[in-house]
Amino acid sequence: MTKTLISAGDRALHVDQTLANHAIEGFAPDEADKLHIARYVAGTASVNDLLSQARLFALEAKKGIVS
């Protein structure tokens, strides 16, 4: 399997589009989310890292740990 490189500009565009969709739904990133997003855009975190964080948040929300 080959690894496709995505530029920081493309990663930033993807993040902007996702955040715009979330804003339409009334959601906004907290400081921890912003840190993960910045790492992704910088290329030091992968999309899988972001997905893992999102899954953890969803699990905690389901258990009532986060609001």
C-alpha distances in whole Angstrom, upper triangle without the diagonal:
4,7,10,13,16,19,22,24,21,21,25,25,23,25,28,28,27,30,32,31,32,35,36,36,38,35,35,33,35,35,32,30,31,29,26,26,27,24,21,23,23,20,21,20,16,17,16,19,21,21,22,25,26,25,28,30,30,31,33,35,35,37,39,38,38,39
4,6,10,13,16,19,21,19,19,22,23,21,23,26,26,26,29,31,30,31,34,35,35,37,35,34,32,34,33,31,29,29,28,25,24,25,22,20,21,21,17,19,18,15,16,16,19,21,21,22,25,26,26,28,30,31,32,34,35,36,38,40,39,38,39
4,6,10,13,15,18,16,15,19,20,18,20,23,23,23,25,28,27,28,31,33,33,34,32,31,28,30,30,27,25,25,24,21,21,21,19,16,17,17,14,15,15,12,13,13,16,18,18,19,22,23,24,26,28,28,30,32,33,34,36,38,36,35,37
4,6,10,13,15,12,12,16,17,15,18,20,20,20,23,25,25,26,29,30,31,32,30,29,27,29,29,27,24,24,24,21,19,20,18,15,15,16,13,15,15,12,12,14,16,17,18,20,22,23,24,26,27,28,30,32,33,34,36,38,36,35,36
4,7,10,12,10,10,14,15,14,16,19,19,19,22,24,24,25,28,29,30,32,29,28,25,28,27,25,23,22,21,19,17,17,15,13,12,13,10,13,13,11,12,14,16,17,18,20,22,22,24,26,27,28,30,32,33,34,36,37,36,34,35
4,7,8,6,7,10,11,10,13,15,16,16,19,20,21,22,24,26,27,28,26,25,23,25,24,23,20,19,19,17,15,15,14,11,10,11,9,12,12,10,11,14,15,15,17,19,20,21,23,25,26,27,29,30,31,33,35,36,34,32,33
4,5,5,6,9,10,11,12,14,15,17,18,20,21,23,24,26,28,29,26,24,22,24,24,23,20,19,18,17,14,14,13,11,8,9,8,12,13,12,13,16,17,17,19,21,22,22,25,27,27,28,31,32,32,34,37,37,35,33,34
4,5,5,6,9,10,10,12,14,15,16,18,20,21,22,24,26,26,24,22,19,21,20,20,17,15,15,14,11,10,10,8,5,6,7,10,11,12,12,16,16,15,18,20,20,21,24,25,25,27,29,30,30,33,35,35,33,31,31
4,5,5,6,9,10,10,12,14,15,16,19,20,21,23,25,25,23,21,20,22,21,21,19,16,17,16,13,12,13,11,8,9,11,14,15,15,15,18,18,17,20,22,22,22,25,27,26,28,31,31,31,34,36,36,34,32,32
4,5,5,6,9,10,11,12,14,15,17,18,20,21,23,24,22,21,19,22,22,22,19,17,18,16,13,13,14,11,8,11,11,15,14,13,12,16,17,16,18,21,21,20,23,25,25,26,29,30,30,32,34,35,33,31,31
4,5,5,6,9,10,11,12,14,16,16,18,20,21,22,20,18,16,19,19,18,15,14,14,12,9,10,10,7,5,8,8,12,11,10,9,13,14,12,14,17,17,17,20,22,21,23,26,27,27,29,31,31,30,27,28
4,5,5,6,9,10,10,12,14,15,16,18,20,21,18,16,15,17,17,17,14,12,13,12,9,9,11,8,6,9,10,13,13,13,12,16,16,13,16,19,18,18,21,23,22,23,26,27,27,29,31,31,30,27,27
4,5,5,6,9,10,11,12,14,15,17,19,20,18,17,16,19,19,20,16,15,16,15,12,12,14,12,9,12,13,17,16,15,13,17,18,15,17,20,20,19,22,24,23,24,27,28,27,30,32,32,31,28,28
4,5,5,6,9,10,11,12,14,16,17,18,17,16,15,18,19,18,15,14,16,14,10,12,14,10,9,13,13,16,14,13,11,14,15,12,14,17,17,16,19,21,20,21,24,25,25,27,29,29,29,26,26
4,5,5,6,8,10,10,12,14,15,16,14,12,11,14,15,15,11,10,12,11,7,9,11,9,8,12,13,15,13,12,10,14,14,11,13,16,15,14,17,19,18,19,22,23,22,24,27,27,26,23,23
4,5,5,6,9,10,10,12,14,15,13,12,12,15,16,17,13,12,14,14,10,12,14,12,10,14,16,18,16,16,14,18,17,14,16,19,18,16,20,22,20,21,24,25,24,26,29,28,27,24,24
4,6,5,6,9,10,11,13,14,13,13,13,17,18,19,15,14,17,16,13,15,17,14,13,17,18,20,18,17,14,18,18,15,16,19,18,16,20,22,20,20,24,25,24,26,29,28,28,25,24
4,5,5,6,9,10,11,12,11,11,11,14,16,16,13,13,15,14,11,14,16,13,13,17,17,19,17,15,12,15,16,12,13,16,15,13,16,18,17,17,20,21,20,22,25,25,24,21,21
4,5,5,6,9,10,10,8,7,8,12,14,14,11,11,14,13,10,13,15,14,13,17,18,19,17,17,15,17,17,13,14,17,15,13,17,18,16,17,20,21,19,22,24,24,23,20,19
4,5,5,6,9,10,9,9,11,15,17,18,14,14,17,17,14,16,19,17,16,20,21,23,21,20,18,20,20,17,18,21,19,17,20,22,19,19,23,24,22,24,27,26,26,22,21
4,5,5,7,9,9,10,12,16,18,19,15,16,19,18,15,18,20,18,18,22,22,24,21,20,17,19,20,16,16,19,18,15,18,20,18,17,21,22,20,22,25,24,25,21,20
4,5,5,6,5,7,9,12,15,16,13,13,17,16,14,17,19,17,18,21,22,23,21,20,17,19,19,15,15,18,16,13,16,18,15,15,18,19,17,19,22,21,21,18,16
4,5,5,5,6,9,12,16,17,14,14,18,18,15,18,21,19,19,23,24,25,23,23,20,22,22,18,18,21,19,16,19,20,17,17,21,21,19,21,24,22,22,19,17
4,5,7,10,13,16,19,20,17,18,21,21,19,21,24,22,22,25,27,28,26,25,22,24,24,20,20,23,21,18,21,23,20,19,23,23,20,22,25,24,24,21,19
4,6,9,12,15,19,19,17,18,21,20,19,22,24,22,23,26,27,28,25,25,21,23,23,19,19,21,19,16,18,20,17,16,20,20,17,18,22,20,21,18,16
4,7,10,13,16,18,15,16,20,20,18,21,24,23,23,26,27,28,26,25,23,24,23,20,20,22,19,16,19,20,17,16,20,19,16,18,21,19,20,16,14
4,7,9,13,14,12,13,16,16,15,18,20,19,20,23,24,25,22,22,19,21,20,16,17,18,16,13,16,17,13,13,17,17,14,17,19,17,18,14,12
4,7,10,11,9,10,13,14,12,15,17,17,17,20,22,22,20,21,18,20,19,15,16,18,15,13,16,17,14,15,18,17,15,18,21,19,18,14,13
4,7,8,5,6,10,10,9,12,14,14,15,17,19,19,17,18,16,18,16,12,14,15,12,11,15,15,12,14,17,16,15,18,20,18,17,13,13
4,6,5,6,9,10,10,12,14,15,16,18,20,19,17,19,18,19,17,14,16,16,12,12,15,14,12,14,17,15,14,18,19,17,15,12,12
4,5,5,6,9,10,10,13,14,15,16,18,17,16,18,18,19,16,14,17,17,13,14,17,16,13,17,19,17,17,21,21,20,17,14,15
4,5,5,6,9,10,11,13,14,15,17,15,14,16,16,16,13,11,14,13,10,11,14,13,11,14,16,15,15,19,19,18,15,13,14
4,5,5,6,9,10,11,12,14,15,14,12,14,13,14,11,9,11,12,8,9,13,12,10,13,16,15,15,18,19,18,16,14,14
4,5,5,6,9,10,10,12,14,14,12,14,14,16,13,11,14,15,12,12,16,16,14,17,19,18,18,22,23,22,20,17,17
4,5,5,6,9,10,11,12,11,10,13,14,15,12,11,14,14,11,13,16,16,15,18,20,19,20,23,24,23,20,18,19
4,5,5,6,9,10,11,9,7,10,10,11,8,7,10,11,8,10,13,13,13,16,18,17,18,21,22,22,20,17,19
4,5,5,6,9,10,10,8,10,9,12,10,8,11,13,10,11,15,15,14,17,19,19,20,23,24,24,22,19,20
4,5,5,6,9,9,9,11,12,14,12,11,14,16,14,15,18,18,18,20,23,22,23,26,27,27,25,22,23
4,6,5,6,5,5,8,10,12,10,9,13,14,12,15,17,17,18,20,22,22,23,26,27,27,25,23,24
4,5,5,6,4,6,7,10,8,8,11,13,12,13,16,17,17,19,22,22,23,25,27,27,25,23,24
4,5,8,8,9,10,13,12,11,14,16,15,16,19,20,20,22,25,25,25,28,30,30,28,25,26
4,6,8,10,12,15,13,13,16,18,17,19,21,22,22,25,27,27,28,30,32,32,30,27,29
4,6,7,10,12,11,12,15,16,16,18,20,21,22,24,26,26,28,30,31,32,30,28,29
4,7,10,12,10,11,14,15,15,17,19,19,20,23,24,25,26,29,30,30,28,26,28
4,7,8,6,8,11,11,11,13,16,16,17,19,21,21,23,25,26,27,25,23,25
4,5,5,7,9,10,11,13,14,16,17,19,20,21,23,25,26,27,25,24,26
4,5,5,6,9,10,10,12,14,15,16,18,20,21,22,24,25,24,22,24
4,5,5,6,9,10,10,12,14,15,16,18,20,21,23,24,23,22,23
4,5,5,6,9,10,11,12,14,15,17,18,20,21,23,21,20,22
4,5,5,6,9,10,11,12,14,15,16,18,20,21,19,18,19
4,5,5,6,9,10,10,12,14,15,16,18,20,19,17,19
4,5,5,6,9,10,11,12,14,15,17,18,17,16,18
4,5,5,6,9,10,11,12,14,15,16,14,13,15
4,5,5,6,9,10,10,12,14,15,14,12,14
4,5,5,6,9,10,10,12,14,13,13,15
4,5,5,6,8,10,11,12,11,11,13
4,5,5,6,9,10,10,9,8,10
4,5,5,6,9,10,10,9,10
4,5,5,6,9,9,9,11
4,5,5,6,5,6,9
4,5,5,6,5,6
4,5,8,8,9
4,6,8,10
4,6,7
4,7
4
